[in-house]
């Protein structure tokens, strides 16, 4: 697995999820900040000294999905966004991907699946040696083998 030297903002209302994500991502070399919702994330995002390379967010309520994603996209238009949620509604998945989410993952998230989504999102827009784009938005959830991380699944 590659070591990242990237800034990642993780947004979730569950402090346990935030701790688990921070531990896993920091173990890969990421510089992680966490927020317990959109208001706290907004405070981090308006900070002049820190701008994320990647956003990972939980959807707190289905009816706020579009508003939350729009707020995050407006604050960080060039940072890829990964949605992780316990909501398995196909409409929400379609809406998130249409709104520009790089990936839509359902909880519990397998660590290997999360790492693959992050790698793809961080490579978004970069060119491969053949000239083809290295990233294409996820349209289906792939099942990936578990890894030996302390958290094989992030719930």
Residue pairs with C-beta under 8 A, 6 or more apart in sequence:
1 28
1 115
1 147
2 28
2 119
3 28
3 29
4 25
4 28
4 29
4 30
4 118
4 122
5 29
5 30
5 31
6 30
6 31
6 53
6 54
6 122
7 30
7 31
7 32
7 33
7 50
7 51
7 52
7 53
7 54
8 25
8 30
8 31
8 32
8 33
8 52
8 53
8 54
8 55
8 56
8 118
9 32
9 33
9 34
9 35
9 41
9 44
9 45
9 52
9 54
9 55
9 56
10 18
10 21
10 22
10 25
10 32
10 33
10 34
10 35
10 56
10 57
11 34
11 35
11 36
11 37
11 38
11 40
11 41
11 55
11 56
11 57
11 58
11 72
12 18
12 21
12 34
12 36
12 57
12 58
12 84
13 36
13 37
13 58
13 60
14 58
15 36
17 58
17 154
17 155
18 34
18 36
20 151
20 154
21 32
21 34
21 56
21 154
22 32
22 34
23 150
23 151
24 111
24 114
24 149
24 150
24 151
24 154
25 32
25 118
26 32
27 149
28 115
33 44
33 50
33 52
35 41
35 43
35 44
37 60
38 60
38 68
38 71
38 72
41 57
41 72
41 75
42 71
42 75
44 50
45 51
45 52
45 75
45 76
46 75
51 76
51 79
52 76
52 79
53 79
53 122
54 79
54 80
54 81
54 82
54 118
54 121
54 122
55 72
55 76
55 79
55 80
55 81
55 82
56 81
56 82
56 84
56 118
57 68
57 69
57 72
57 81
57 82
57 83
57 84
58 83
58 84
58 85
59 65
59 68
59 83
59 85
59 87
59 92
59 96
60 68
62 87
62 89
62 92
65 92
65 95
65 96
66 95
66 99
69 81
69 83
69 96
69 99
69 100
69 101
70 99
72 81
73 81
73 99
73 100
80 102
80 121
80 122
80 124
81 100
81 101
81 102
81 121
82 101
82 102
82 103
82 104
82 105
82 117
82 118
82 121
83 96
83 101
83 103
83 104
83 105
84 105
84 106
84 107
84 109
84 114
84 154
85 92
85 104
85 105
85 106
85 107
86 106
86 107
87 106
88 106
93 104
96 104
97 104
97 137
97 138
97 139
101 137
102 117
102 120
102 121
102 124
102 135
102 137
102 138
103 117
103 120
103 121
103 137
103 138
104 138
104 141
105 113
105 114
105 117
105 141
106 141
107 154
107 155
108 153
108 154
108 155
109 153
109 154
109 155
110 143
110 144
110 146
110 152
110 153
111 146
111 147
111 149
111 151
111 152
111 153
111 154
112 144
112 145
112 146
112 147
113 141
113 142
113 143
113 144
114 154
115 147
116 142
116 144
117 138
120 134
120 135
120 136
120 138
121 135
123 134
123 135
124 134
124 135
125 133
125 134
125 135
126 133
126 134
126 135
127 133
127 134
128 134
146 152
146 153
